[in-house]
Amino acid sequence: MRIIISAEDFEKYCKVFDQMKWQAGEYAPTEEEINTRILPNMKDYALFLIWIDCTGVETPANKKSREWIRDILRDSLEIIEEKEETK
């Protein structure tokens, strides 16, 4: 599933996430959580994964999950320069 987001909106989300009190820190979902909850509902979890990527810290314990999250985002998100007008 491709999720389209404008570059402007993507930057706004990252800025808001950076200013939030709650940051992902060392948290990353497990492989099982990614497979059973996130991937089947990627449209619902896209912002959650962006939040983890923007505000998280990589550790030896979460490195594999964070790399996988970046791969999922790279494969799922299409960042465009302008929003397409809704008809």
N, C-alpha and C positions, 0 to 999 in steps of 0.2 A: 504494500500500500504506500503510495506517495502522498505526502502531506506537504501542501504548498503554503509557504509563509513569506511575507515580504521581508526584505532585508531591514526595512525600517521597524517593523513589528518585532523581528528577531532581536534587534539591538535594544528596543524598549524592554522586552522581557528580560534580557540579560542584565540591563541596568537595574530594573526593579528587583530581580533576584539577588543581586549584589548588595542591595540596600535592606533586604529583609532581615529581621531579627533571627529567624531560623535558617540555618545554612545546612547543607548536606553533610559537611565535614567529612568524616571517615565512612559515613553510611553509603552503601551501595546494595541494591537488591541482589539476592542470591541467583544463581543460574536457574534454580527451580522457579523462583518468583518471576524471573524474566520470561521463562518458557510458558508458564501456566497462566499468568495474569497479564503481563505487559504485551508480549507479542500478539496474542489474540485480540487485544484491545488497543492497538498502537495509537489509534487516533485519540483515544481518551488519555493515554499516558505520555504523549509526545512532550508536553510542557513539563511534566514531572522529570523526564529524562534530561531535558535541557537544564532544569534546575539542578539536578545532580551533577551534570557536567560543568555547569558554570560555578557552582558553589562548593563542590566537593574537593577533597584532598585525597590523592592517591597514596595508598599504603601497600605493603606487601600482601596484606590479607585481602584487599579489595581490587588489586591491580587487574586481575582477569575480568572481573565484572565491569570495571570502568572502561577497559579497552573494548569490551563487547558493546557497552552502551554507546561509545563513540562510533563504532562500526554500524550499529543499528541506526543512529541518527544520520550518519553519512549516507546510508542506503535508503532511508525513509523520507528525509526532509529534502525539499526542493526550495531553496531560498531564491526568490525572484526580486528583481530591482523595484518593481511597482506592483501594487495589488491589482489584480484583474477586477474590473468593474462587475458588480453583480447585476444581472438583468432580471 
